Amino acid sequence: MAKKRLLWQLYPSYLIITILALVLVSFYASRSIRSFYYKEIVEDLRARAQLASERILPVLRQLESNEVDRLCKELGGLAAVRLTVILPDGRVAGDTDEQPAQMENHGDRPEFIEAMSGDFGSSVRYSDTLGKNMMYVALAVREQSRTLAVVRASIPVTAVDQTLADIYAKIAWAGIAAAGCAAGITLLVSRRITRPIEQMKEAARHFASGQLDHRIPVPESSELAELAKSLNETARRLQVTINTITRQRNRLEAVLASMAEGVVAVDPRGHLVSINKAASGLLDIDAGSAVGRNVEEVIRDVDIQRFIQETLTGTEPTDADVVLRSAQPLSLHLRGTRLSDEQGNKSGAVIVLSDMTLMHRLENVRRDFVANVSHELRTPVTSIKGFVETLLEGAINEPQQAQRFLKIISDHTNRLIAIIDDLLSLSRLEEDGKARIITHEKTKVCSVLASAIELCKPKAEQKQIQIGLNCDEHIEVPMNATLVEQAVFNLVDNAIKYSNPECTVQVIAETTADEVTIAVKDSGCGIEKKHLERIFERFYVADKARSRKLGGTGLGLSIVKHIAQLHCGSVMVESIPGRGSTFTLHLPIR
């Protein structure tokens, strides 16, 4: 059902009350005027009857009926009223309009009876003689306590009614005019009352739509003025509160968005309330469509689902480690805390997800590094110690044996020196990378490659391996020539080391709009695919026995990777077992 506006609730009520008051006043005024007018007419007729009775009294003393009738007709014509003289027995002695002899006895007329019992009587009734409504006023004519006759004066009521009708018409028109004025004034008053309320309603609509800077004009009436001021103050405080909450929410969202840890908030029923960018990335879910849905629908991992339920039902913070089974397995550390409202009731939980994959991988690398360093150092040290003990036990006195043992000790010492040198090189590269003190100068790539190849030629000649160089002499790139030369030397040295005799190693330099690529190709034993991701780790070798036999330290490729990173570049590998490998060094052109 449609609601009426306040104006159309107030205005008709006021108008009806005003019109009803006017009608009642008009009705009362009409009745009062009618009563007053009738009373005035009665008094007038009584005065006329009194005057007529004074003229007729002498004639009544002589009992001259004809003279009485003549006087009635004369005086009635002069007074413009009908005069009738009625004897005590009811017979008509004279009348202005009719012949007394032809008139019936008037002893039963109310005004006559009233006048006989008192001095005066009146009535309004239908006249059988004249056939119209008449107003009668009867006055008893007495002399020495004896009633001689009753003089009655009368006029038609139609004349009275016509006069009253004129008066009523004037009252009606005045009432209509007053009602019109009252309607207009009432409408203005109603509008004046409802306009501030309409303004408040419109302001409330603005407030509801978020326009809290809107203000309500203050009305003149004190009550509505106080209400408007209260609403304006409420809007101001609400705006301040919302702005504060918005700033806090934006700060919280910025903090959550910038966190490396994933944050997931759920309600007591297990529905997602909030999820930050890191969590959506770790769990591989869409944050926009996930909010509001059940955890089981969004997060498919059973261990995480179970952890969230345990956090919701528990009272203490919970911790757990979970491995997400996907194409790239992730190790997550979960920490959950249950939330409570002001009354201490459960209101949800917050789960923090920390990606421990890299940390675990680094821990494994560190563990492998320590184990590899220990192994790589222990082997030559053990050999040196064993041969030294053998020499001390008397083998030194055998020149031929002593010479062989000392040669072995020298080889192992050189291996230790190579390992230590590589470790020191890695350490310096890492320190220089952190401090950013590496200097870069625009250098011709061809000269650097030629220098690295020249260093590798003695080892290549021993295996009768040809080293080819394909490089445009005009290619220049900002670099640290010494470090790039070392990186290329390590790559070419590895290519020679793992290639069969009488093979060819190709060094090719090419340029694009963004970078220079230096590729070292060999046709050696190649590397299996499972090793490609880890060959740039320290001490990681695909074939440990072959590497140890060839004298590798397992640090050369790691050094190459660090040199590439110091130049904001990278190193890539492509290899096919049994057919050879291609290592490509990417150096950006700044």
C-alpha positions as CSV (number, residue, x, y, z in Angstrom):
1,M,0.0,0.0,0.0
2,A,1.4,3.4,-1.1
3,K,2.4,5.7,1.7
4,K,0.9,9.2,1.7
5,R,3.2,12.2,2.0
6,L,3.0,14.0,5.4
7,L,1.7,17.1,3.6
8,W,-1.3,15.2,2.4
9,Q,-1.9,13.8,5.8
10,L,-1.7,17.2,7.6
11,Y,-3.3,19.4,5.0
12,P,-6.7,17.6,4.6
13,S,-7.0,17.2,8.4
14,Y,-6.4,20.9,8.9
15,L,-8.7,21.8,6.0
16,I,-11.5,19.5,7.3
17,I,-11.2,20.9,10.8
18,T,-11.3,24.5,9.4
19,I,-14.3,23.8,7.1
20,L,-16.1,21.9,9.9
21,A,-15.5,24.9,12.2
22,L,-16.8,27.3,9.6
23,V,-19.9,25.1,9.0
24,L,-20.6,24.9,12.7
25,V,-20.1,28.6,13.1
26,S,-22.3,29.3,10.1
27,F,-24.9,27.0,11.3
28,Y,-24.9,28.5,14.8
29,A,-24.8,32.0,13.3
30,S,-27.7,31.2,11.0
31,R,-29.7,29.8,13.9
32,S,-28.9,32.7,16.0
33,I,-29.7,35.2,13.3
34,R,-33.0,33.4,12.6
35,S,-33.8,33.3,16.2
36,F,-32.8,37.0,16.6
37,Y,-34.7,38.0,13.5
38,Y,-37.8,36.1,14.5
39,K,-37.6,37.7,17.9
40,E,-37.3,41.2,16.3
41,I,-40.3,40.5,14.1
42,V,-42.3,39.3,17.1
43,E,-41.4,42.4,19.0
44,D,-42.3,44.5,16.0
45,L,-45.6,42.8,15.5
46,R,-46.2,43.1,19.2
47,A,-45.6,46.9,19.0
48,R,-47.9,47.1,16.0
49,A,-50.5,45.1,17.9
50,Q,-50.1,47.4,20.9
51,L,-50.6,50.5,18.8
52,A,-53.6,48.9,17.0
53,S,-55.1,47.9,20.4
54,E,-54.9,51.5,21.6
55,R,-56.9,52.7,18.6
56,I,-59.4,49.8,18.8
57,L,-60.0,50.0,22.6
58,P,-62.5,52.9,22.5
59,V,-64.5,51.1,19.8
60,L,-64.5,47.9,21.8
61,R,-66.0,49.8,24.7
62,Q,-69.0,50.8,22.5
63,L,-69.2,47.3,21.0
64,E,-69.4,48.6,17.5
65,S,-68.3,45.5,15.5
66,N,-68.4,47.2,12.1
67,E,-66.2,50.0,13.3
68,V,-63.7,47.4,14.7
69,D,-63.5,45.7,11.3
70,R,-63.1,49.1,9.5
71,L,-60.2,50.0,11.9
72,C,-58.5,46.7,11.3
73,K,-58.6,47.2,7.6
74,E,-57.4,50.8,7.9
75,L,-54.7,50.1,10.4
76,G,-53.5,46.9,8.7
77,G,-53.1,48.8,5.5
78,L,-51.1,51.5,7.2
79,A,-48.9,49.1,9.2
80,A,-48.5,46.6,6.2
81,V,-49.6,43.8,8.5
82,R,-52.7,41.8,8.9
83,L,-54.7,42.7,12.0
84,T,-57.3,40.5,13.5
85,V,-59.5,41.3,16.5
86,I,-60.7,38.2,18.3
87,L,-63.4,38.4,21.0
88,P,-62.9,36.4,24.2
89,D,-65.3,33.8,22.9
90,G,-63.2,33.2,19.8
91,R,-65.4,35.1,17.3
92,V,-63.6,37.4,14.9
93,A,-64.7,41.0,15.3
94,G,-62.4,42.4,12.6
95,D,-59.8,41.4,10.1
96,T,-57.6,43.3,7.6
97,D,-58.0,40.8,4.7
98,E,-61.3,38.9,5.3
99,Q,-64.9,39.5,6.4
100,P,-65.3,38.6,10.1
101,A,-68.7,36.9,9.5
102,Q,-67.1,34.5,7.0
103,M,-64.3,33.5,9.3
104,E,-64.4,30.5,11.6
105,N,-64.0,30.7,15.3
106,H,-60.4,31.4,16.4
107,G,-60.7,30.2,19.9
108,D,-58.5,27.3,19.2
109,R,-55.6,29.3,17.8
110,P,-52.4,28.8,19.9
111,E,-51.5,32.5,20.0
112,F,-55.1,33.3,21.1
113,I,-55.0,30.8,23.9
114,E,-51.6,32.0,25.0
115,A,-52.7,35.6,25.0
116,M,-55.9,34.8,26.9
117,S,-53.9,33.0,29.6
118,G,-51.3,35.8,29.8
119,D,-50.9,39.1,28.0
120,F,-49.0,37.9,25.0
121,G,-48.8,35.0,22.6
122,S,-47.1,34.1,19.4
123,S,-46.9,31.2,16.9
124,V,-45.8,30.3,13.4
125,R,-48.2,28.1,11.5
126,Y,-50.1,27.5,8.4
127,S,-53.1,29.8,7.8
128,D,-56.2,28.0,6.4
129,T,-57.7,31.3,5.5
130,L,-54.8,32.6,3.5
131,G,-53.3,29.3,2.5
132,K,-49.7,30.2,3.5
133,N,-47.4,30.1,6.6
134,M,-47.9,33.0,8.8
135,M,-46.3,34.5,12.0
136,Y,-48.9,35.5,14.5
137,V,-48.4,37.8,17.5
138,A,-51.5,38.1,19.8
139,L,-51.9,40.8,22.5
140,A,-54.8,40.8,25.0
141,V,-56.7,44.0,25.4
142,R,-57.9,44.4,29.0
143,E,-59.7,46.9,31.0
144,Q,-60.1,46.7,34.7
145,S,-58.9,43.1,34.7
146,R,-61.5,42.3,32.1
147,T,-60.4,41.0,28.7
148,L,-62.2,42.9,26.0
149,A,-60.6,41.2,23.0
150,V,-57.3,39.9,21.6
151,V,-55.6,42.0,18.9
152,R,-53.5,39.8,16.6
153,A,-50.9,41.0,14.1
154,S,-49.4,38.7,11.5
155,I,-47.3,38.7,8.4
156,P,-46.4,35.9,5.9
157,V,-43.4,33.8,6.9
158,T,-42.3,33.8,3.2
159,A,-41.2,37.4,3.6
160,V,-39.2,36.5,6.7
161,D,-37.8,33.5,4.9
162,Q,-36.8,35.6,2.0
163,T,-35.0,38.0,4.2
164,L,-33.3,35.2,6.0
165,A,-32.3,33.5,2.7
166,D,-30.6,36.7,1.7
167,I,-28.7,36.7,5.0
168,Y,-27.9,33.0,4.6
169,A,-26.6,33.6,1.1
170,K,-24.3,36.3,2.4
171,I,-23.1,34.0,5.2
172,A,-22.5,31.2,2.7
173,W,-20.5,33.3,0.4
174,A,-18.6,34.7,3.3
175,G,-18.0,31.1,4.6
176,I,-16.8,30.0,1.1
177,A,-14.4,32.9,1.0
178,A,-13.3,32.1,4.5
179,A,-12.9,28.4,3.6
180,G,-10.8,29.4,0.5
181,C,-8.6,31.6,2.6
182,A,-8.4,29.0,5.3
183,A,-7.5,26.3,2.6
184,G,-4.7,28.6,1.3
185,I,-3.4,29.5,4.7
186,T,-3.6,25.9,5.8
187,L,-1.7,24.8,2.7
188,L,1.0,27.3,3.4
189,V,1.2,26.3,7.1
190,S,1.3,22.6,6.2
191,R,4.0,23.3,3.7
192,R,5.9,25.3,6.2
193,I,5.7,22.4,8.6
194,T,6.5,19.7,6.1
195,R,9.2,21.4,4.1
196,P,11.9,21.1,6.8
197,I,10.8,17.4,7.2
198,E,11.0,16.9,3.5
199,Q,14.5,18.5,3.6
200,M,15.5,16.1,6.4
201,K,14.1,13.2,4.4
202,E,16.1,14.3,1.4
203,A,19.2,14.7,3.6
204,A,18.7,11.3,5.0
205,R,18.6,9.9,1.5
206,H,21.9,11.7,0.8
207,F,23.4,10.2,4.0
208,A,22.2,6.7,3.0
209,S,23.9,7.1,-0.3
210,G,27.2,8.0,1.4
211,Q,27.0,11.8,0.8
212,L,27.8,12.7,4.4
213,D,29.1,16.1,3.6
214,H,25.5,17.2,2.8
215,R,23.9,19.5,5.5
216,I,20.3,20.2,6.4
217,P,19.2,23.9,6.5
218,V,18.2,24.8,10.0
219,P,14.4,25.6,10.2
220,E,12.9,28.5,12.3
221,S,11.0,26.3,14.7
222,S,13.0,25.3,17.7
223,E,12.0,21.7,17.7
224,L,12.8,21.1,14.1
225,A,16.0,23.2,14.4
226,E,17.3,21.0,17.2
227,L,16.5,17.9,15.1
228,A,18.3,19.3,12.0
229,K,21.3,20.3,14.1
230,S,21.3,16.8,15.7
231,L,21.2,15.1,12.2
232,N,23.9,17.4,10.9
233,E,26.1,16.6,13.9
234,T,25.3,12.9,13.5
235,A,26.3,13.0,9.8
236,R,29.6,14.9,10.7
237,R,30.5,12.4,13.3
238,L,29.6,9.5,11.1
239,Q,31.7,10.9,8.3
240,V,34.7,11.3,10.7
241,T,34.1,7.7,11.9
242,I,33.8,6.3,8.4
243,N,36.9,8.2,7.2
244,T,38.8,6.8,10.2
245,I,37.6,3.3,9.5
246,T,38.4,3.7,5.8
247,R,41.9,4.9,6.5
248,Q,42.4,2.0,8.9
249,R,41.0,-0.4,6.4
250,N,43.2,1.0,3.6
251,R,46.2,0.7,5.9
252,L,45.3,-2.8,6.8
253,E,44.7,-3.8,3.1
254,A,48.1,-2.2,2.2
255,V,49.8,-4.1,4.9
256,L,48.1,-7.4,4.0
257,A,48.8,-6.8,0.3
258,S,52.5,-6.0,0.9
259,M,53.0,-9.0,3.2
260,A,55.0,-11.9,1.8
261,E,53.0,-14.2,4.1
262,G,49.5,-15.2,3.1
263,V,46.6,-14.2,5.4
264,V,43.2,-16.0,5.3
265,A,40.3,-15.0,7.6
266,V,37.3,-17.2,8.0
267,D,34.0,-16.8,9.9
268,P,32.7,-19.3,12.5
269,R,30.9,-21.3,9.8
270,G,34.1,-21.8,7.9
271,H,33.4,-19.3,5.1
272,L,36.2,-17.1,3.7
273,V,35.9,-13.5,4.9
274,S,39.2,-12.1,3.5
275,I,42.2,-13.4,1.7
276,N,45.3,-11.3,0.7
277,K,47.2,-11.4,-2.6
278,A,50.0,-13.6,-1.2
279,A,47.6,-16.2,0.1
280,S,45.7,-16.3,-3.2
281,G,49.0,-16.9,-5.0
282,L,50.2,-19.6,-2.7
283,L,46.8,-21.5,-2.8
284,D,46.3,-20.7,-6.5
285,I,42.7,-19.3,-6.0
286,D,40.9,-16.2,-7.2
287,A,40.4,-13.9,-4.2
288,G,37.4,-12.1,-5.7
289,S,35.3,-15.3,-6.2
290,A,36.6,-17.0,-3.1
291,V,35.3,-14.6,-0.5
292,G,32.0,-15.7,1.0
293,R,32.4,-19.4,-0.1
294,N,33.1,-22.4,2.1
295,V,36.7,-23.3,2.7
296,E,36.1,-26.8,1.3
297,E,34.9,-25.3,-1.9
298,V,37.9,-23.1,-2.4
299,I,40.9,-24.8,-0.8
300,R,41.2,-28.3,-2.0
301,D,44.1,-29.4,0.3
302,V,42.7,-31.7,3.0
303,D,45.5,-30.8,5.5
304,I,44.8,-27.1,5.3
305,Q,41.0,-27.7,5.6
306,R,41.7,-29.8,8.7
307,F,44.0,-27.2,10.2
308,I,41.4,-24.4,9.8
309,Q,38.7,-26.6,11.5
310,E,41.1,-27.3,14.4
311,T,41.8,-23.6,14.7
312,L,38.1,-22.7,14.8
313,T,37.3,-25.4,17.4
314,G,40.4,-24.8,19.6
315,T,41.2,-22.1,22.1
316,E,45.0,-21.8,21.7
317,P,47.1,-20.8,18.6
318,T,47.9,-23.7,16.3
319,D,50.9,-24.4,14.1
320,A,51.5,-26.9,11.4
321,D,53.7,-27.6,8.3
322,V,51.9,-28.6,5.1
323,V,53.3,-29.5,1.7
324,L,51.0,-28.5,-1.2
325,R,51.0,-31.2,-3.8
326,S,51.2,-29.4,-7.2
327,A,53.4,-29.1,-10.2
328,Q,55.7,-27.1,-8.1
329,P,55.4,-28.5,-4.5
330,L,55.3,-25.8,-1.8
331,S,56.2,-26.2,1.8
332,L,54.0,-24.0,3.9
333,H,54.1,-23.2,7.6
334,L,50.6,-22.5,9.0
335,R,49.8,-20.5,12.1
336,G,46.2,-20.1,13.2
337,T,44.5,-18.0,15.8
338,R,40.9,-18.1,16.8
339,L,39.0,-14.7,17.0
340,S,36.5,-13.8,19.6
341,D,34.0,-10.9,19.9
342,E,33.4,-8.6,22.9
343,Q,31.4,-11.2,24.7
344,G,34.1,-13.8,24.2
345,N,32.1,-15.8,21.6
346,K,33.8,-17.4,18.7
347,S,33.8,-15.0,15.7
348,G,36.2,-16.7,13.3
349,A,39.9,-17.4,12.8
350,V,42.9,-16.0,11.0
351,I,45.4,-18.3,9.3
352,V,48.9,-17.0,8.3
353,L,50.7,-19.0,5.6
354,S,54.5,-18.7,5.3
355,D,56.2,-20.1,2.2
356,M,59.1,-22.1,3.5
357,T,59.9,-23.7,0.2
358,L,62.9,-21.4,-0.5
359,M,64.1,-21.7,3.1
360,H,63.9,-25.5,2.9
361,R,65.6,-25.4,-0.4
362,L,68.4,-23.1,0.9
363,E,68.7,-25.3,3.9
364,N,69.1,-28.3,1.7
365,V,71.6,-26.4,-0.4
366,R,73.5,-25.3,2.7
367,R,73.5,-28.9,4.0
368,D,74.7,-30.2,0.6
369,F,77.2,-27.4,0.4
370,V,78.7,-28.3,3.8
371,A,78.6,-32.0,3.0
372,N,80.2,-31.3,-0.4
373,V,82.9,-29.0,1.0
374,S,83.7,-31.4,3.7
375,H,83.9,-34.3,1.2
376,E,85.9,-32.3,-1.4
377,L,88.3,-31.1,1.2
378,R,88.5,-34.3,3.2
379,T,89.4,-36.5,0.2
380,P,92.6,-34.7,-0.7
381,V,93.5,-33.9,2.9
382,T,93.1,-37.6,3.8
383,S,95.2,-38.6,0.8
384,I,97.9,-36.1,1.7
385,K,97.9,-37.2,5.4
386,G,98.1,-40.9,4.3
387,F,101.1,-40.3,1.9
388,V,102.8,-38.1,4.5
389,E,102.5,-40.8,7.1
390,T,103.8,-43.4,4.6
391,L,106.8,-41.2,3.9
392,L,107.4,-40.7,7.7
393,E,107.3,-44.4,8.2
394,G,110.3,-44.9,5.9
395,A,109.2,-44.6,2.4
396,I,111.1,-41.3,2.1
397,N,114.3,-43.4,2.1
398,E,113.1,-45.0,-1.1
399,P,113.7,-42.3,-3.7
400,Q,111.5,-43.7,-6.4
401,Q,108.5,-44.3,-4.1
402,A,109.1,-41.0,-2.3
403,Q,109.1,-39.2,-5.7
404,R,105.7,-40.8,-6.6
405,F,104.2,-40.0,-3.2
406,L,105.3,-36.4,-3.3
407,K,103.8,-36.0,-6.8
408,I,100.5,-37.3,-5.5
409,I,100.7,-35.0,-2.5
410,S,101.4,-32.1,-4.9
411,D,98.4,-33.0,-7.1
412,H,96.1,-33.1,-4.0
413,T,97.5,-29.8,-2.8
414,N,96.8,-28.2,-6.1
415,R,93.2,-29.5,-5.9
416,L,92.8,-28.0,-2.4
417,I,94.2,-24.7,-3.7
418,A,91.8,-24.8,-6.7
419,I,88.8,-25.5,-4.4
420,I,89.9,-22.7,-2.0
421,D,90.5,-20.3,-4.8
422,D,87.0,-21.0,-6.3
423,L,85.4,-20.6,-2.8
424,L,87.2,-17.3,-2.4
425,S,86.2,-16.2,-5.9
426,L,82.5,-17.0,-5.0
427,S,82.8,-15.2,-1.7
428,R,84.3,-12.1,-3.4
429,L,81.6,-12.2,-6.1
430,E,78.8,-12.4,-3.5
431,E,80.3,-9.5,-1.5
432,D,80.8,-7.4,-4.6
433,G,77.3,-8.1,-5.7
434,K,75.8,-7.0,-2.4
435,A,78.0,-3.9,-2.2
436,R,77.6,-3.1,-5.9
437,I,81.2,-2.1,-6.4
438,I,81.8,-3.9,-9.7
439,T,82.9,-1.4,-12.4
440,H,81.6,-1.8,-15.9
441,E,83.4,-0.4,-19.0
442,K,82.4,-0.6,-22.6
443,T,84.5,-3.3,-23.9
444,K,84.7,-5.3,-27.2
445,V,83.3,-8.7,-26.6
446,C,85.6,-10.4,-29.2
447,S,88.8,-9.4,-27.4
448,V,87.5,-10.9,-24.1
449,L,86.5,-14.1,-25.7
450,A,89.8,-14.4,-27.5
451,S,91.6,-14.0,-24.2
452,A,89.6,-16.7,-22.5
453,I,90.1,-19.1,-25.4
454,E,93.9,-18.4,-25.3
455,L,94.0,-19.5,-21.6
456,C,92.2,-22.8,-22.5
457,K,94.3,-23.7,-25.5
458,P,97.0,-25.7,-23.6
459,K,94.3,-28.1,-22.2
460,A,92.6,-28.2,-25.6
461,E,95.8,-29.1,-27.4
462,Q,96.4,-32.0,-25.0
463,K,93.0,-33.5,-26.2
464,Q,93.4,-32.3,-29.8
465,I,90.2,-30.2,-29.5
466,Q,89.7,-27.3,-31.8
467,I,88.1,-24.1,-30.3
468,G,86.2,-22.0,-32.9
469,L,85.3,-18.3,-32.3
470,N,82.4,-16.7,-34.2
471,C,82.1,-13.0,-33.1
472,D,81.7,-9.6,-34.8
473,E,84.7,-7.5,-33.9
474,H,82.5,-4.4,-33.5
475,I,80.2,-5.8,-30.7
476,E,80.7,-3.8,-27.5
477,V,78.9,-4.1,-24.2
478,P,79.4,-2.5,-20.8
479,M,81.0,-5.2,-18.7
480,N,83.7,-6.1,-16.2
481,A,86.1,-7.6,-18.7
482,T,88.0,-9.7,-16.1
483,L,84.9,-11.3,-14.7
484,V,83.4,-12.0,-18.1
485,E,86.7,-13.5,-19.2
486,Q,86.7,-15.8,-16.1
487,A,83.1,-16.9,-16.8
488,V,83.8,-17.7,-20.5
489,F,87.0,-19.5,-19.4
490,N,85.0,-21.7,-17.0
491,L,82.5,-22.5,-19.7
492,V,85.1,-23.3,-22.3
493,D,87.2,-25.2,-19.8
494,N,84.2,-27.4,-18.9
495,A,83.4,-27.9,-22.5
496,I,87.0,-29.2,-23.1
497,K,86.9,-31.3,-20.0
498,Y,83.7,-33.1,-20.8
499,S,84.3,-33.4,-24.6
500,N,85.9,-36.4,-26.3
501,P,89.3,-35.9,-27.9
502,E,89.5,-34.5,-31.5
503,C,86.2,-32.7,-31.1
504,T,85.3,-29.1,-31.6
505,V,84.1,-26.4,-29.1
506,Q,82.3,-23.4,-30.6
507,V,82.2,-20.0,-29.0
508,I,79.6,-17.8,-30.6
509,A,78.7,-14.2,-29.8
510,E,75.5,-12.6,-31.1
511,T,73.7,-9.3,-30.4
512,T,70.1,-8.2,-30.3
513,A,68.5,-4.9,-29.5
514,D,68.5,-5.6,-25.8
515,E,71.4,-8.0,-25.1
516,V,74.5,-9.8,-26.2
517,T,74.6,-13.6,-26.0
518,I,77.8,-15.7,-25.7
519,A,77.2,-19.4,-26.4
520,V,79.7,-22.1,-25.7
521,K,78.8,-25.3,-27.6
522,D,80.4,-28.7,-27.2
523,S,79.7,-32.2,-28.5
524,G,80.5,-34.0,-25.3
525,C,78.6,-36.4,-23.0
526,G,75.7,-34.0,-22.3
527,I,73.7,-33.6,-19.2
528,E,70.5,-35.5,-18.2
529,K,67.4,-33.3,-17.9
530,K,66.9,-34.0,-14.2
531,H,70.2,-32.3,-13.4
532,L,69.7,-29.2,-15.4
533,E,67.9,-27.2,-12.7
534,R,70.7,-27.8,-10.1
535,I,74.0,-27.7,-12.1
536,F,74.6,-24.1,-11.2
537,E,74.5,-24.9,-7.4
538,R,77.8,-25.1,-5.6
539,F,79.5,-28.5,-5.7
540,Y,76.6,-30.0,-7.6
541,V,77.9,-32.3,-10.3
542,A,75.9,-34.6,-12.6
543,D,78.5,-37.3,-12.6
544,K,80.6,-37.2,-9.4
545,A,83.0,-40.0,-10.4
546,R,83.7,-38.5,-13.8
547,S,84.0,-35.0,-12.3
548,R,86.5,-36.1,-9.7
549,K,88.5,-38.1,-12.3
550,L,88.7,-35.0,-14.4
551,G,89.7,-32.8,-11.5
552,G,86.5,-30.6,-11.3
553,T,85.7,-28.7,-8.1
554,G,81.9,-28.3,-8.8
555,L,82.2,-24.5,-8.4
556,G,82.8,-23.3,-11.9
557,L,79.2,-23.0,-13.1
558,S,78.2,-21.4,-9.8
559,I,80.9,-18.8,-10.4
560,V,79.5,-18.2,-14.0
561,K,76.0,-17.7,-12.6
562,H,77.2,-15.1,-10.1
563,I,79.2,-13.2,-12.7
564,A,76.1,-13.1,-15.0
565,Q,73.9,-11.8,-12.1
566,L,76.5,-9.1,-11.3
567,H,76.0,-7.9,-14.9
568,C,72.1,-8.1,-14.4
569,G,72.1,-11.0,-16.8
570,S,71.7,-14.7,-16.7
571,V,73.1,-18.0,-17.9
572,M,71.1,-20.8,-19.6
573,V,71.8,-24.3,-20.6
574,E,70.5,-26.7,-23.2
575,S,71.8,-30.2,-23.3
576,I,71.0,-33.6,-24.9
577,P,72.7,-36.6,-23.3
578,G,75.3,-38.1,-25.7
579,R,75.2,-35.2,-28.1
580,G,76.6,-32.3,-26.1
581,S,75.6,-29.1,-24.3
582,T,75.2,-25.4,-25.0
583,F,75.8,-22.8,-22.2
584,T,74.6,-19.3,-23.1
585,L,75.6,-16.2,-21.2
586,H,73.1,-13.3,-21.5
587,L,74.5,-9.8,-20.9
588,P,72.1,-6.9,-21.2
589,I,73.1,-3.8,-23.3
590,R,72.4,-0.8,-21.0
